[in-house]
Structures are given as C-alpha cells and as structure tokens.
Amino acid sequence: MSNEKVIQVEGLTKMFGDFTAVNDITFEVNKGEIFGFLGANGAGKTTAMKMLIGISKPTSGKAKVAGFDVFKHAEDIKKNIGYMSQKFALYDDLTVKENITFFGGIYGLPRKRIKEKSNVLIEELGLEQVANKLVGSLPLGWKQKLSFSVSLLHDPKIVFLDEPTGGVDPITRRQFWEMIYKAANNGTTVFVTTHYMDEAEYCDRVSIMVNGKIEALDTPKKLKEQFKVANMNDVFLKLARG
Amino acid sequence: MKRFKGFIKKEFYHIFRDRRSLFILFGMPIAQILLFGFAITNEINNVDIAVLDHSKDATTEEIINKISDSKYFSVKQMVDREADIASVFKKGEVKAVLNFEKDFSKNLMKDHKATVQIITDATDPNTANTISNYLNAILQKYQKELNKDITIAYQIVPQTRMVYNPELKSVYMFVPGVMTIILMLVSAMMTSISITREKELGTMEILLVSPLKPIQVIIGKVFPYIFLSIINAVVIVLLSIFIFKMPVQGSLFLLGLESILFIISALALGILISTISATQQTAMMISLMGLMLPVILLSGFIFPITSMPLPLQMISNIIPAKWFIIIIKGIMLKGVGLQYIWKETLILLGMTVFFIALSVKKYKIRLE
C-alpha cells in the first residue's frame, strides 16, 4: 500500500429535492487499499458510490477519482475504473466466453488481448468445462466470481463493488474475498460496500455511513478500540442506534 | 467503431436466442399478413340464404335461379311458413331470407308492382349491409331485363368505376395496415422491451459505467431492430406482390425511404417508452395499449377516419401511423410520387424529430 491517493472526496453532497441523500462527506482512499464502505440500507452508500463512478451528478462538493475530477472528466474516470453491481450483471443468454469478449470489447481492448485474458481467466476460475455454456445456467457463486473477473478485465486502477456477496453461501464468500485480496496485492484499489459486518473485518479501512453522513472512518482494529467493543457488528450497532 | 460492432453482435445473440422475440419478429408478420389476406375479408362469397316463396310461380323461380347462379349466394333451404324464419336465423344456418309475397307474378303483371322482403341477420352489420346491397343489385338487374323493351322518359344512368382497386379486394386495404402494425410492433415494442430488460438485469448500469457513451448504447440497441424492420417490410411487400397479386404502382425506392422514416419514428417512441418504464412488462403494456390500439383503431386502417366523431378525428392526427398509411396507400395503390405526399411526409418527419428530441431529453434526465 502506498500513500498515493486514488480517491479524494471533500464535502460531497447529493440532494433529491429537499431530501439530502449524501450529506457533506469527506474521505480519501489510498492506492492498493481495500476500503469498506458500510451503512444500513438507505444510509446513502449506493448514492455516494454512483457519484464516484460517474452515473450520478453531485449537487455540491469536490471529488477526484483516479486523478480525474467527477464534474469535468467523468469520461476519463470511466476508463480507469471497474464496477460490479449487486446483481452480478452478466448476460444470461450469452456464453461465458461471449460475455468476456463483449465486456472486453466495450472497454476497447484489442481482440488478441481479450483472447489471452479470457483464456487466463477461464483457467483461473476453473470454468473450462462451461466456457461455451450460457451464463444463465451457472450457479450464483460462479456468476459472482465471473462478474468480478470481468470488472477487472481492463486492469482498472480502482474497482467498485456494490454489495458483491449478497445471496451467496459463506464458503463462496470466503473464496470471493480471496479474489479481492489478490486484486489488491496486484495494486488495484478495492472500494467495496457491504452490510455483512464480518466482511468489514477483512478491509484495510472502513467508513460507516449513517443517514447520509460518514460517522466513523478508521481501521477495523482502531474502530473496535474506539467504541470499546469486540467486533465490527457492535461498532455498527452502537453507531446506527446513535 | 469496433466497440460498436461488438455491441451489435451481442444484440443479435439476444434476439436469435430468444424464441419469443424470434416469433414476434418473423412469425407474426407472416401470420398477420396471411390472416388478413385470406381469412379476414369484407367481400362476401357463397353466403347461405333461405327463401320463403308464397307464390311459387315462374317469376319467383327465375329470380331464385339468378340469385343462386351468382357466386355470392347459394340458396340453402326453402322455408314454408313465416314462423320458421326466426328459427333458421337462430340456428345460424343462413345470413338472409328472401320472402316473396303471394301472387308475385300476377301482381307484377297486373299492378306493375310486386314485393319481395329481404331479411338479413344484422348481428354483423357490415355483412348484413353488403348482403342486402348485393341482393338488391341482382333484383334491379332482373327488373331492367323485364323493362328492356320499354323506354322510360327520363333516365339517369350511373356509370360506376372503382379506381385503384377495381375488384374491391380487401387485401389492398389490409397490406398497408398490417405493414404499419408490424413495423410499429417490432420497432417500438421490441426496442422498449430490450432496453428495459437491460435495466431489469442491471446490465444497463454496467454499460453506463463503461466508457461507452449513452448515445452509443442506445444506437447499439436500436440498430438491429432498424435492420430487422426493414427485412420485415420487404417480406410483407413481397408477400403482397406474389401471393395476393397486389401491385406496387409507385416507386419502391420511395416506399423504402418512407418506411425507414416510419421505423425511426417508432424506434424513438420505443426509446421514450423505455425511459418511463422500469420493467419489461410495463414496457410491453404501454406499447400495446398506448401504441397498438391507436394504430389499429384510430389510424384509418380498419375504420374510416372521416366517419369518426370530431374529437377522435382530431386525436387521429397525432398518430404517426395515420400519416404513414396515407403515404403507403398512395405509393402502392395510386402510384403517386413525393409531390403528392410531401405534406404527410413532412408531418411524419416532424413527429419523428420531436420524438427523438423528447427521448434524448428524457434519457438524459434519467441519468442524473
């Protein structure tokens, strides 16, 4: 982990009419860090993330992602980030290979490179047997891993994961976190939202959002000390109950 | 450009791997044109009628023979009593009953006047009307034959000519209508469903986070449907030329251009629908209720606009299909060039531009 900042956010705010979904948040994320973005449903974490990945315009504040301003250079940000949604969105009616080729293609990777990447990826995930099967026929856990790998196809500087482990079993979740560690070791910054508090323990640093504001931000260890509790779950409960 | 090609390829995978969309794309146009062409028709042929003949003389026999000799009617049964008329109608065996008065021939000779009653089953008013007109025509003709030696002092002789469709084939009227429905269905409904499907699956979000521009995503989504709609239009025109012997009098090139214009306006409507609906089901319902019904009912395809009440006539003006039907009827049946349909073309063009502008605007708002 270096001290290079890949995400810098200052006073970022998003209003929908009178409702303030994200209220004046400020934080920084270092290169190669696994940054946990926690909060209850409706706390504003998805809205905050959407502003960072360039599909929602902030009402006010400043934010730089991968060195580019979210207001002026949203298009440059898009080339440098990967995104995996909570729906593990892939095309069910396309085969594993076709999905990889398609997503590689829309990121403008050369055909030869897509082919290489696709072979490596299929081998790493152990998908050789189903490479030409429709994605719709795969179990959820495989889709999730494939979806994550696809979001890393173009070697993004930062990958944004929106509740990436929803609905999968504990073993698959564990394997998935191993993939996250591997990506972080290769220098990819991981920005992950989750509501599983045991997963918060795996993050380098964690921020907790309550009602649109960041109420706590530190390493899991320091947060536990600060709130004098044994696990992240209790940290979260203390904060959420006020 | 390469990104775009990959996108189009993906769209075709979606279309060709989904039986439902394949059916709508290729089964529907052929089924509809054949249905409308063969089964649904305004012409009458071999209609069964019954006769109640109180007179049973030479004249009535001659008239009955003339009627059953025509290709329009066959005399299915004879009725003996007035009371039986109701029951043959109820059984649905015949569509009309001819009731000759007693002493028909005698009255005709003596008083120069005899009466025959035509009773038709008007549960289907259009058919009833046509049947009574045809029977009348046969009776008129017979009357003329009787009078051929006598000159009437004042005579008005109408000479009727049905231009553009001398045989009054209903398929001439259905082909333009079906083509309009199919193009609207494929272009608007299919695109709105395919765009909302990406929203439902969450892949739309992934596409918007990718370096693809929103406009590229939209063009990539609609392009295959432009292509497929054009193929459909060609298939429909070929079917009507070769199976229904319907001539295309005007320029095929102009017909093609006008069809593309209509396809684009329908696509813009499809995009508009997709921006306001969150699920495929909603998109389908809005397309069916909001687009198909007006196209079928208010475009002048089946029901003439001039006989609608004024408010509906006004509404029909904002339906693109109305103008497209006028245009293609003009080109196909009358063989007119652009100088006769420039006004309708301009209206369609204006609507298309308006729908595109509106959908682009809506689409942008949605991204905020």
Interface residues (C-beta under 8 A of the other chain):
Chain A: I53 G54 I55 S56 K57 E75 K78 K79 I81 Y83 S85 Q86 K87 A89 L90 Y91 D92 D93 L94 E98 T101 F102 F103 G105 I106 Y107 G108 L134
Chain B: K2 R3 K5 G6 F7 K9 K10 Y13 H14 R17 D18 L201 G202 T203 E205 I206 L207 L208 V209 S210 P211 L212 K213 L367 E368
